[in-house]
Amino acid sequence: MEQYVEQYVRARLVTDSPDAARSVAVVLRWTGGLVHVTLPDAGEWTFARELLERGLRAPATGGDVRIWPCGRVQAVMEFHAHHGATVVQFDVKALIRFLRRTYTAVAPVPAAH
């Protein structure tokens, strides 16, 4: 049986224009170790859960996704595609709650040494 966690969160779409910045509904989904982030009008990005964990503590990059902390209560995700980049700012609490739910669904497997 595949484990599945889905959470809807509000995030702030960051743009060059202060007038264009807006709050958006984002879907966070976890399936079998992968995080899926779906943004309205911008598509879906998939990356390893470990990238999200690392990005909440320090800047982290995986493929077309960059994540970094922004102060104590915010985190930024930057998604790159052929048409440009999309930058979204999240409340860290929402991302931590999502991660906790994924670990409740399935305990992490310890790394082999």
Steps between C-alpha positions, in 0.01 A plus 500: 500500500642836398510766771347835414480837675338813359484845653370830367689812608497870422823645368614829355595512135804728477548717190710795390200728543373560857153555357498154337598301811201301618388221725441168321366158597772235471454125517776306677485127438732220609503160334762240582784736587430768240352842567273647232433875510214616278468873434203664330584597142863387543492119499636233729852431623616173655804453720632286784364564849859538622540812283213667686649397836844641410353817349326593824841515675732633227490569125452176306473423128369196320457515123262784413405569864675723753385537861637725772396645836395865502525624856363288783142452380514492119653276235534562128464250215625592157387286207674521162343410166582574138277813511659648814491469877218503751579609857266420788531590869352265763445511874749252646233369739291372209798323343605343830143381562500343154834326562380366835194354333719321245704342777186395684384324184833315469798516734824604327741222410841552663784555255732205451857559611 
